[in-house]
């Protein structure tokens, strides 16, 4: 029984630490300053981690009258 505990301990020590997956956050504001402020607020409140993915939706102007 003791040898099994030793082997399990060795396996636990050799295995990679468990990390949580990164989350994605979508921010859609007009200016870059507003987007960065929203990102900073999400991080400050704990809703986001600095290592999370942040998607920024950029406003585009139409290039044709039919749009």
Secondary structure, DSSP 8 states (H G I E B T S, - for coil): -HHHHHHHHHHHHHS--------EEEE--SSHHHHHHHHHHHHHHTSS-TTSEEEE------SSTT-
